[in-house]
């Protein structure tokens, strides 16, 4: 699946070296420095950074950045709520993090599931071995199941909201459930089927997907790609809803390219989120024809805009966030990360 691509490899190597360096990584607690972010989200960003290293095949005790993976996993484990019998039991939360919320919980669950599935842990691991990660995953999954709304979707806050639900949180949590199941954690199939039904009801007649039920705000490529990725995560690949979503995304490509050529990433509200889910939607499609052309252009753009130090910039969420997400996109063809494998 992977063909030699030195420009891509160099961009990834520079980015990972920067992420693991002293200006980004904090070895003593496994977190990452977010001082340049207008909206810091330590749980979500630490999880995404951990995933960026896992996507390179790094694991504790294996590869050049095993200590970073171990640190990120340890950080997430230390920030999981332990409150048996209460709604928040299993939720990933940090006192200095007001933004990650259920998005962050989804990314943290995904990171732990990928680490467990890809790496495994020895009994003498400094993070207490496989049992600690597996136990944390079970509690994280039960939390997701517990707070699913009656619509089948989820919202930003760590409780079951009977009225609110939206697509960007839903894709994150469904992906986390899929990864956990792949790692051997039991997931209630009824939760998955309700989520699938919710996402299907978000689709508009033109093939794009709404932000949430009842919302008629203009469709975005990011949320439509995320919805397609969500359906993929529930096991749906050959389906009219997926085909119509992909067709709508392809119809918007020239507009996206022109806007970026004129305005750069300032012309996008959530450029990194959009790129991450477009990559997933195209990579998981049955045909790779559109992926090849899209990825060639996207890789060229990312190589061109990478800073000399190896990072990318996001004023909103910080350079660690931007660099981690772009690394995940660039490394998708490596096919290491189980959740992204075709």
Helices and strands as residue ranges (DSSP letters): H 6-19, E 25-26, E 31-32, H 42-54, H 66-78, H 101-118, H 129-147, H 167-182, H 189-202, H 221-233, H 240-251, H 253-263, G 264-267, H 271-283, H 289-305, H 319-330, G 332-334, G 338-340
